[in-house]
């Protein structure tokens, strides 16, 4: 891969990763409710899932999935259902305020595995990512060059930018948590994020492979 081609790819990925989506919202809310360190596990889960999507897209399996209505719908409805579940859980939460302590979720601390899995499900459940990367990679692949090296460049570049943005948004969530610690604001925050999660789930459920 030439330097010029890599710069164009990096710019495309920079725009993609900087745009807030379900994974960003999940990391932000996790940082607020469970702390920044917990959000790191969520971010790593999401990153792992999307790297898997990149691998599928690069090897050509992404094309099979993106053109299979059954596979596309399974991924789509799984993702939509989970996002709506997260939204309903936030909307129905009776929590009135957050408690500053060594563990922000002292009443029910979430284990790293649970946080990682939550991020992984949200990251893996967007079938549009498969379509996007399947369409993107042919624009940057040089057939005469080593495909393994190009794959590594694609993945490492994406991983660095994606993780940086996820952690940046998580940091913003941690910084805003002190404002949210005041009585009554936790309920307001849950209503807002719950509505966004439900909306994201409904939008995802309406997507089609051809769009």
Phi and psi in degrees as GROMACS dihedral restraints (atoms count N, CA, C in turn):
[ dihedral_restraints ]
;  ai    aj    ak    al  type     phi  dphi    fc
    3     4     5     6     1   -73.8    20    10
    4     5     6     7     1   159.8    20    10
    6     7     8     9     1   -61.6    20    10
    7     8     9    10     1   -40.0    20    10
    9    10    11    12     1   -63.3    20    10
   10    11    12    13     1   -43.4    20    10
   12    13    14    15     1   -65.2    20    10
   13    14    15    16     1   -38.8    20    10
   15    16    17    18     1   -64.9    20    10
   16    17    18    19     1   -38.0    20    10
   18    19    20    21     1   -62.6    20    10
   19    20    21    22     1   -44.4    20    10
   21    22    23    24     1   -62.6    20    10
   22    23    24    25     1   -42.1    20    10
   24    25    26    27     1   -63.7    20    10
   25    26    27    28     1   -44.0    20    10
   27    28    29    30     1   -61.5    20    10
   28    29    30    31     1   -41.3    20    10
   30    31    32    33     1   -63.3    20    10
   31    32    33    34     1   -41.2    20    10
   33    34    35    36     1   -63.8    20    10
   34    35    36    37     1   -43.4    20    10
   36    37    38    39     1   -70.3    20    10
   37    38    39    40     1   -34.1    20    10
   39    40    41    42     1   -60.9    20    10
   40    41    42    43     1   -44.3    20    10
   42    43    44    45     1   -64.7    20    10
   43    44    45    46     1   -42.6    20    10
   45    46    47    48     1   -62.8    20    10
   46    47    48    49     1   -48.9    20    10
   48    49    50    51     1   -74.6    20    10
   49    50    51    52     1   -26.3    20    10
   51    52    53    54     1   -75.4    20    10
   52    53    54    55     1   -22.0    20    10
   54    55    56    57     1   -75.0    20    10
   55    56    57    58     1   123.2    20    10
   57    58    59    60     1   -62.3    20    10
   58    59    60    61     1   138.1    20    10
   60    61    62    63     1  -144.3    20    10
   61    62    63    64     1  -169.1    20    10
   63    64    65    66     1   -55.9    20    10
   64    65    66    67     1   -39.3    20    10
   66    67    68    69     1   -66.4    20    10
   67    68    69    70     1   -39.8    20    10
   69    70    71    72     1   -63.0    20    10
   70    71    72    73     1   -46.4    20    10
   72    73    74    75     1   -61.9    20    10
   73    74    75    76     1   -39.9    20    10
   75    76    77    78     1   -64.9    20    10
   76    77    78    79     1   -43.4    20    10
   78    79    80    81     1   -64.9    20    10
   79    80    81    82     1   -39.6    20    10
   81    82    83    84     1   -64.5    20    10
   82    83    84    85     1   -47.7    20    10
   84    85    86    87     1   -68.1    20    10
   85    86    87    88     1   -36.4    20    10
   87    88    89    90     1   -63.7    20    10
   88    89    90    91     1   -39.0    20    10
   90    91    92    93     1   -64.1    20    10
   91    92    93    94     1   -38.3    20    10
   93    94    95    96     1   -69.5    20    10
   94    95    96    97     1   -46.3    20    10
   96    97    98    99     1   -86.5    20    10
   97    98    99   100     1   -28.8    20    10
   99   100   101   102     1  -120.5    20    10
  100   101   102   103     1    -9.8    20    10
  102   103   104   105     1   103.9    20    10
  103   104   105   106     1   158.9    20    10
  105   106   107   108     1   -62.3    20    10
  106   107   108   109     1   -40.7    20    10
  108   109   110   111     1   -61.2    20    10
  109   110   111   112     1   -37.3    20    10
  111   112   113   114     1   -66.6    20    10
  112   113   114   115     1   -36.5    20    10
  114   115   116   117     1   -64.9    20    10
  115   116   117   118     1   -25.0    20    10
  117   118   119   120     1   -63.1    20    10
  118   119   120   121     1   -42.7    20    10
  120   121   122   123     1   -63.6    20    10
  121   122   123   124     1   -40.0    20    10
  123   124   125   126     1   -63.3    20    10
  124   125   126   127     1   -43.2    20    10
  126   127   128   129     1   -63.1    20    10
  127   128   129   130     1   -41.4    20    10
  129   130   131   132     1   -65.8    20    10
  130   131   132   133     1   -35.9    20    10
  132   133   134   135     1   -64.2    20    10
  133   134   135   136     1   -45.3    20    10
  135   136   137   138     1   -63.5    20    10
  136   137   138   139     1   -43.5    20    10
  138   139   140   141     1   -62.0    20    10
  139   140   141   142     1   -42.8    20    10
  141   142   143   144     1   -59.1    20    10
  142   143   144   145     1   -42.7    20    10
  144   145   146   147     1   -64.3    20    10
  145   146   147   148     1   -44.5    20    10
  147   148   149   150     1   -72.1    20    10
  148   149   150   151     1   -33.3    20    10
  150   151   152   153     1   -62.5    20    10
  151   152   153   154     1   -36.4    20    10
  153   154   155   156     1   -62.9    20    10
  154   155   156   157     1   -40.7    20    10
  156   157   158   159     1   -63.8    20    10
  157   158   159   160     1   -41.6    20    10
  159   160   161   162     1   -60.2    20    10
  160   161   162   163     1   -43.0    20    10
  162   163   164   165     1   -62.4    20    10
  163   164   165   166     1   -45.0    20    10
  165   166   167   168     1   -60.4    20    10
  166   167   168   169     1   -44.2    20    10
  168   169   170   171     1   -65.4    20    10
  169   170   171   172     1   -40.8    20    10
  171   172   173   174     1   -67.8    20    10
  172   173   174   175     1   -36.5    20    10
  174   175   176   177     1   -83.1    20    10
  175   176   177   178     1    -6.2    20    10
  177   178   179   180     1    98.9    20    10
  178   179   180   181     1   -13.7    20    10
  180   181   182   183     1   -66.9    20    10
  181   182   183   184     1   -26.6    20    10
  183   184   185   186     1   -61.5    20    10
  184   185   186   187     1   -35.3    20    10
  186   187   188   189     1   -64.7    20    10
  187   188   189   190     1   -40.3    20    10
  189   190   191   192     1   -62.9    20    10
  190   191   192   193     1   -45.4    20    10
  192   193   194   195     1   -67.1    20    10
  193   194   195   196     1   -44.0    20    10
  195   196   197   198     1   -67.8    20    10
  196   197   198   199     1   -23.2    20    10
  198   199   200   201     1   -98.8    20    10
  199   200   201   202     1    -3.1    20    10
  201   202   203   204     1   -95.6    20    10
  202   203   204   205     1   113.5    20    10
  204   205   206   207     1   -61.8    20    10
  205   206   207   208     1   -38.9    20    10
  207   208   209   210     1   -64.1    20    10
  208   209   210   211     1   -50.7    20    10
  210   211   212   213     1   -62.5    20    10
  211   212   213   214     1   -42.3    20    10
  213   214   215   216     1   -60.6    20    10
  214   215   216   217     1   -44.9    20    10
  216   217   218   219     1   -69.5    20    10
  217   218   219   220     1   -35.3    20    10
  219   220   221   222     1   -62.2    20    10
  220   221   222   223     1   -47.7    20    10
  222   223   224   225     1   -64.3    20    10
  223   224   225   226     1   -43.5    20    10
  225   226   227   228     1   -61.8    20    10
  226   227   228   229     1   -49.6    20    10
  228   229   230   231     1   -72.3    20    10
  229   230   231   232     1   -30.2    20    10
  231   232   233   234     1   -64.0    20    10
  232   233   234   235     1   -46.2    20    10
  234   235   236   237     1   -64.7    20    10
  235   236   237   238     1   -45.0    20    10
  237   238   239   240     1   -62.0    20    10
  238   239   240   241     1   -43.4    20    10
  240   241   242   243     1   -63.7    20    10
  241   242   243   244     1   -40.5    20    10
  243   244   245   246     1   -69.6    20    10
  244   245   246   247     1   -40.2    20    10
  246   247   248   249     1   -64.0    20    10
  247   248   249   250     1   -42.2    20    10
  249   250   251   252     1   -65.9    20    10
  250   251   252   253     1   -38.0    20    10
  252   253   254   255     1   -59.9    20    10
  253   254   255   256     1   -46.0    20    10
  255   256   257   258     1   -61.2    20    10
  256   257   258   259     1   -39.9    20    10
  258   259   260   261     1   -65.1    20    10
  259   260   261   262     1   -45.9    20    10
  261   262   263   264     1   -64.7    20    10
  262   263   264   265     1   -38.4    20    10
  264   265   266   267     1   -62.5    20    10
  265   266   267   268     1   -39.1    20    10
  267   268   269   270     1   -71.1    20    10
  268   269   270   271     1   -41.8    20    10
  270   271   272   273     1   -64.9    20    10
  271   272   273   274     1   -34.2    20    10
  273   274   275   276     1   -93.4    20    10
  274   275   276   277     1     2.5    20    10
  276   277   278   279     1   -66.1    20    10
  277   278   279   280     1   137.7    20    10
  279   280   281   282     1   -97.2    20    10
  280   281   282   283     1     5.6    20    10
  282   283   284   285     1   -65.3    20    10
  283   284   285   286     1   127.9    20    10
  285   286   287   288     1   -98.1    20    10
  286   287   288   289     1   -26.9    20    10
  288   289   290   291     1  -156.6    20    10
  289   290   291   292     1   161.7    20    10
  291   292   293   294     1  -101.2    20    10
  292   293   294   295     1   147.2    20    10
  294   295   296   297     1  -106.6    20    10
  295   296   297   298     1   122.8    20    10
  297   298   299   300     1   -74.1    20    10
  298   299   300   301     1   117.2    20    10
  300   301   302   303     1  -156.2    20    10
  301   302   303   304     1  -179.6    20    10
  303   304   305   306     1   -62.3    20    10
  304   305   306   307     1   -30.8    20    10
  306   307   308   309     1  -123.4    20    10
  307   308   309   310     1   116.0    20    10
  309   310   311   312     1   -68.5    20    10
  310   311   312   313     1   -16.7    20    10
  312   313   314   315     1  -119.0    20    10
  313   314   315   316     1    50.9    20    10
  315   316   317   318     1   -59.0    20    10
  316   317   318   319     1   -31.3    20    10
  318   319   320   321     1   -70.4    20    10
  319   320   321   322     1   -33.0    20    10
  321   322   323   324     1  -149.7    20    10
  322   323   324   325     1    73.5    20    10
  324   325   326   327     1   -61.6    20    10
  325   326   327   328     1   138.6    20    10
  327   328   329   330     1   -95.2    20    10
  328   329   330   331     1   133.8    20    10
  330   331   332   333     1   -76.9    20    10
  331   332   333   334     1   152.5    20    10
  333   334   335   336     1   -53.3    20    10
  334   335   336   337     1   -38.5    20    10
  336   337   338   339     1   -63.0    20    10
  337   338   339   340     1   -39.3    20    10
  339   340   341   342     1   -66.9    20    10
  340   341   342   343     1   -41.4    20    10
  342   343   344   345     1   -65.0    20    10
  343   344   345   346     1   -42.7    20    10
  345   346   347   348     1   -62.8    20    10
  346   347   348   349     1   -45.0    20    10
  348   349   350   351     1   -64.0    20    10
  349   350   351   352     1   -39.9    20    10
  351   352   353   354     1   -60.5    20    10
  352   353   354   355     1   -45.6    20    10
  354   355   356   357     1   -65.0    20    10
  355   356   357   358     1   -38.2    20    10
  357   358   359   360     1   -64.2    20    10
  358   359   360   361     1   -43.8    20    10
  360   361   362   363     1   -62.5    20    10
  361   362   363   364     1   -46.0    20    10
  363   364   365   366     1   -64.7    20    10
  364   365   366   367     1   -41.9    20    10
  366   367   368   369     1   -67.0    20    10
  367   368   369   370     1   -35.5    20    10
  369   370   371   372     1   -87.0    20    10
  370   371   372   373     1   -13.2    20    10
  372   373   374   375     1   -95.7    20    10
  373   374   375   376     1    16.4    20    10
  375   376   377   378     1  -107.8    20    10
  376   377   378   379     1    99.9    20    10
  378   379   380   381     1   -65.8    20    10
  379   380   381   382     1   -20.5    20    10
  381   382   383   384     1   -65.2    20    10
  382   383   384   385     1   -25.7    20    10
  384   385   386   387     1   -65.5    20    10
  385   386   387   388     1   -37.6    20    10
  387   388   389   390     1   -64.0    20    10
  388   389   390   391     1   -44.8    20    10
  390   391   392   393     1   -62.2    20    10
  391   392   393   394     1   -43.2    20    10
  393   394   395   396     1   -61.2    20    10
  394   395   396   397     1   -52.0    20    10
  396   397   398   399     1   -69.6    20    10
  397   398   399   400     1   -33.1    20    10
  399   400   401   402     1   -63.1    20    10
  400   401   402   403     1   -35.2    20    10
  402   403   404   405     1   -81.4    20    10
  403   404   405   406     1   -28.4    20    10
  405   406   407   408     1   -76.6    20    10
  406   407   408   409     1   -46.5    20    10
  408   409   410   411     1   -59.1    20    10
  409   410   411   412     1   -41.1    20    10
  411   412   413   414     1   -58.2    20    10
  412   413   414   415     1   -22.5    20    10
  414   415   416   417     1   -73.8    20    10
  415   416   417   418     1   -18.7    20    10
  417   418   419   420     1  -120.8    20    10
  418   419   420   421     1   -11.8    20    10
  420   421   422   423     1   -75.6    20    10
  421   422   423   424     1   133.7    20    10
  423   424   425   426     1  -104.0    20    10
  424   425   426   427     1   107.0    20    10
  426   427   428   429     1   -56.7    20    10
  427   428   429   430     1   -31.8    20    10
  429   430   431   432     1   -79.4    20    10
  430   431   432   433     1   -13.2    20    10
  432   433   434   435     1   -95.1    20    10
  433   434   435   436     1   167.9    20    10
  435   436   437   438     1   -64.0    20    10
  436   437   438   439     1   121.9    20    10
  438   439   440   441     1   -70.0    20    10
  439   440   441   442     1   -33.0    20    10
  441   442   443   444     1   -63.8    20    10
  442   443   444   445     1   -45.3    20    10
  444   445   446   447     1   -65.7    20    10
  445   446   447   448     1   -39.5    20    10
  447   448   449   450     1   -65.0    20    10
  448   449   450   451     1   -40.2    20    10
  450   451   452   453     1   -59.6    20    10
  451   452   453   454     1   -45.1    20    10
  453   454   455   456     1   -62.6    20    10
  454   455   456   457     1   -40.6    20    10
  456   457   458   459     1   -63.5    20    10
  457   458   459   460     1   -45.9    20    10
  459   460   461   462     1   -58.0    20    10
  460   461   462   463     1   -49.5    20    10
  462   463   464   465     1   -68.0    20    10
  463   464   465   466     1   -47.5    20    10
  465   466   467   468     1   -63.7    20    10
  466   467   468   469     1   -42.7    20    10
  468   469   470   471     1   -61.3    20    10
  469   470   471   472     1   -47.1    20    10
  471   472   473   474     1   -63.9    20    10
  472   473   474   475     1   -45.6    20    10
  474   475   476   477     1   -60.4    20    10
  475   476   477   478     1   -42.9    20    10
  477   478   479   480     1   -63.7    20    10
  478   479   480   481     1   -46.7    20    10
  480   481   482   483     1   -70.0    20    10
  481   482   483   484     1   -43.6    20    10
  483   484   485   486     1   -63.6    20    10
  484   485   486   487     1   -48.1    20    10
  486   487   488   489     1   -65.0    20    10
  487   488   489   490     1   -37.4    20    10
  489   490   491   492     1   -61.6    20    10
  490   491   492   493     1   -44.4    20    10
  492   493   494   495     1   -69.4    20    10
  493   494   495   496     1   -41.2    20    10
  495   496   497   498     1   -61.4    20    10
  496   497   498   499     1   -43.2    20    10
  498   499   500   501     1   -70.8    20    10
  499   500   501   502     1   -31.5    20    10
  501   502   503   504     1   -64.1    20    10
  502   503   504   505     1   -45.9    20    10
  504   505   506   507     1   -66.8    20    10
  505   506   507   508     1   -36.0    20    10
  507   508   509   510     1   -64.1    20    10
  508   509   510   511     1   -38.7    20    10
  510   511   512   513     1   -63.2    20    10
  511   512   513   514     1   -40.6    20    10
  513   514   515   516     1   -60.8    20    10
  514   515   516   517     1   -40.4    20    10
  516   517   518   519     1   -62.8    20    10
  517   518   519   520     1   -42.0    20    10
  519   520   521   522     1   -64.3    20    10
  520   521   522   523     1   -39.0    20    10
  522   523   524   525     1   -67.7    20    10
  523   524   525   526     1   -33.2    20    10
  525   526   527   528     1   -84.1    20    10
  526   527   528   529     1    -8.4    20    10
  528   529   530   531     1   -64.6    20    10
  529   530   531   532     1   -31.5    20    10
  531   532   533   534     1   -63.8    20    10
  532   533   534   535     1   -37.9    20    10
  534   535   536   537     1   -65.7    20    10
  535   536   537   538     1   -36.8    20    10
  537   538   539   540     1   -76.6    20    10
  538   539   540   541     1   -11.1    20    10
  540   541   542   543     1   -69.4    20    10
  541   542   543   544     1   -20.4    20    10
  543   544   545   546     1   -66.7    20    10
  544   545   546   547     1   146.2    20    10
  546   547   548   549     1   -54.6    20    10
  547   548   549   550     1   133.2    20    10
  549   550   551   552     1    93.2    20    10
  550   551   552   553     1   -20.4    20    10
  552   553   554   555     1   -79.5    20    10
  553   554   555   556     1   -22.0    20    10
  555   556   557   558     1   -63.2    20    10
  556   557   558   559     1   -41.3    20    10
  558   559   560   561     1   -63.6    20    10
  559   560   561   562     1   -41.4    20    10
  561   562   563   564     1   -62.5    20    10
  562   563   564   565     1   -44.9    20    10
  564   565   566   567     1   -62.6    20    10
  565   566   567   568     1   -42.6    20    10
  567   568   569   570     1   -63.8    20    10
  568   569   570   571     1   -37.1    20    10
  570   571   572   573     1   -65.8    20    10
  571   572   573   574     1   -43.3    20    10
  573   574   575   576     1   -65.2    20    10
  574   575   576   577     1   -52.9    20    10
  576   577   578   579     1   -65.9    20    10
  577   578   579   580     1   -36.4    20    10
  579   580   581   582     1   -61.2    20    10
  580   581   582   583     1   -43.3    20    10
  582   583   584   585     1   -64.0    20    10
  583   584   585   586     1   -38.7    20    10
  585   586   587   588     1   -67.7    20    10
  586   587   588   589     1   -41.7    20    10
  588   589   590   591     1   -63.4    20    10
  589   590   591   592     1   -44.4    20    10
  591   592   593   594     1   -63.3    20    10
  592   593   594   595     1   -42.3    20    10
  594   595   596   597     1   -62.5    20    10
  595   596   597   598     1   -42.1    20    10
  597   598   599   600     1   -63.5    20    10
  598   599   600   601     1   -38.8    20    10
  600   601   602   603     1   -65.0    20    10
  601   602   603   604     1   -41.5    20    10
  603   604   605   606     1   -67.1    20    10
  604   605   606   607     1   -39.2    20    10
  606   607   608   609     1   -64.3    20    10
  607   608   609   610     1   -44.2    20    10
  609   610   611   612     1   -62.1    20    10
  610   611   612   613     1   -38.1    20    10
  612   613   614   615     1   -66.7    20    10
  613   614   615   616     1   -20.4    20    10
  615   616   617   618     1   -94.2    20    10
  616   617   618   619     1    -3.0    20    10
  618   619   620   621     1   -76.3    20    10
  619   620   621   622     1   154.7    20    10
  621   622   623   624     1  -129.3    20    10
  622   623   624   625     1   152.8    20    10
  624   625   626   627     1   -61.1    20    10
  625   626   627   628     1   -29.2    20    10
  627   628   629   630     1   -85.8    20    10
  628   629   630   631     1    -6.6    20    10
